[in-house]
Amino acid sequence: MPTQVARIEQSEETQEARARRLFDEMARNIGREAVNHLKTMYPHILSEQAHHSKSWETSLVNTVRNDINWRMRPLLMAMIAMHNEWERE
């Protein structure tokens, strides 16, 4: 049943909302890759931090995600506007 609800919600999702959601997912993935890179390149430094808390990972992912979303929002909005214009033609 939950998958049916998810399908219905996705079908009702506007193209603009879908574009924003996909863009946000991409930004989150970039943040996760930044964390993975730091874990690989600097394990000796991060192992001390990891014993105390994993919140640094979430914080870094969200910081990268938010920064990408903030800086790229004008481009995304322009792309959505162009797409909407093409749809009307």
N, C-alpha and C positions, 0 to 999 in steps of 0.2 A: 504494500500500500504506500509506504513512503516514497518509493521510486516513481509511482504514478503521480503523486503530488509534485515531486521534483520535475517530472516531465511537463506537467501542466504549467508550473511556474516558469519553466524555461521557455515554453512556447509563448507565454504571455509577455516575456521579457522583450522590451523594445531593443531595436538595434543599437541605439545609443547606450542603453544600460548594459547590453552585452559587451559592447566595445570597452566601456569603462571597467567592467568586471574583468575582462580578459587582460586589459592593460594593467590592472592592479595585480592580477595573478602573476603576470610577467615581472612586475617590479618586485613582488615578494620572492619570486624564484631567484632573481638577481641578488637580493639580500641574503638568501640562504646560501647561494654560491660564495658570497663574500665570507660568510661564517666558515664554510667548509674550507675555503682557501686559507684562512687564518689558522684553522685547526691543523691543516696539513703543514703549513710553512713554519708555524711557531708553536708546536705542541708543548715544548718545555715551559713556555711562558703561560700558556693557557691552561695547562694542567693544574697549576696552583689556583687559578680562578675557578676552574670547574669544580673543585672540591667544595667551594663555598656556595656557589649558586650557578644555575644555568640561565639566570635572567639576562646575563650579558648577551647571550645568543639571540633571545627574543628582542632585546633592545636594539641590537645592531641590525637585525632583519627589518624591524619596523622603521628604524632611522633611514636605512637605504630606501626602503619602499616609499616612505613618505617624501623623501627628497626627490626621487624619480617622479612620483605622481605630481608633486608641486611644480617641478621644473618643466615637465613635459605636458602638463595640462593644456597650455595654449596650443601646442601642436595637435594633441588629441582632439580638442574642440574644433580646430580648423579642419582636420580630416573628417570629423563627423559632419560638419557643415557642408563640406564638399560632397560627401556621399549623399547627404539629404538633397542637395541641389541636383545631383545626377539622377536621383530617384524621381524628382519632379519633372525632369526633361523627357 
